[in-house]
Amino acid sequence: MASHLGIHSTVLFLLLLISSGIILSECTNFTIVNGCKETIWPGILPNDNFNGDGFALKPGQSAIFTAPPGWNGRIWGRTGCNFNKKGNGTCQTGSCGSNQKCTTPGQPPASIADFTLGQVDFYDVSLVDGFNVPLMVKPVGGKGNCSTVGCDSDLREKCPSELAVKSDGKTVACRSACNVFNTDELCCRGMYSDPAACMPSNYSRTFKEACPAAYSYAHDDPTSIVTCSATDYILTFCSSRNQTQCTYHDGKLACNGSNGLKAISQIWLILVLALPTIIHLPPTF
């Protein structure tokens, strides 16, 4: 019975998405999943303007953001937010203005996924501005390197005390050394702006050891930037590398696991429950 319900929900959901114009073959679909035990407020901001978006994802919920061709921007998670009915409020970490929809880049510290979409996509997860929540990016069905990037470790548990952001005695984020000490050496500026002169610090090494597939400082290993083409993406907060995740890609449902219909039914049931949070950011050229 549960499987039949999942199939019917999947068909209904796909019809709703197609009729609303959210799924477009020439666009890129980002499936954003909250695997955390707390509500996350994803922030989305194009690099060329401040016409961003933002919404709430409760634990276990997912949403789809569809980016137009050539989009470049960033996606990150905000935590500890409190918004009123008009969408005004504040967040403990990753704040992007006083509104639920982002109008400024996320304030450090924040774990950030950067994307430049084109014939070949460039993407990475950056901890250069600090860390506030585990974030993984997985391409689906693409061509090229198409590696999974990000950080599935919780750096808040290992954050040096001098970098820790605390609330009620609990570490809620981990600042970067540049953000705390603001020196040319740690911020890779001035006489240290050249990649050959900007070396990793003990602090960035701590980040890199915990999160080898993420940028840890301004001139980190260039292999932290990955390229892929003809792909969609799954962004997961608090992800497990072995967790089955699904997205809509190339006209069909694609999953990274081998649990087949069961996994497909589960993820789309989550998406149906999260239908009010599914968004479509208008193209910005």
Secondary structure, DSSP 8 states (H G I E B T S, - for coil): -HHHHHHHHHHHHHHHHHHHT---TTSEEEEEEE-SSS-BEEEEEESS-S--EE--B-TT-EEEEEE-TT-EEEEEEEBS-EE-TTSBEE-SBS--SSBSS-SS---SS--EEEEE-SSSEEEEEE-TT-BSS-EEEEEES-BSS---EEE-S-GGGT--TTTEEEETTEEEEE--HHHHH--HHHHT-GGG-STTT----HHHHHHHHH-TBSB-STT--GGGSEEEBS-EEEEEET--TT---EEEETTEEEESSS-THHHHHHHHHHHHHTGGG--------
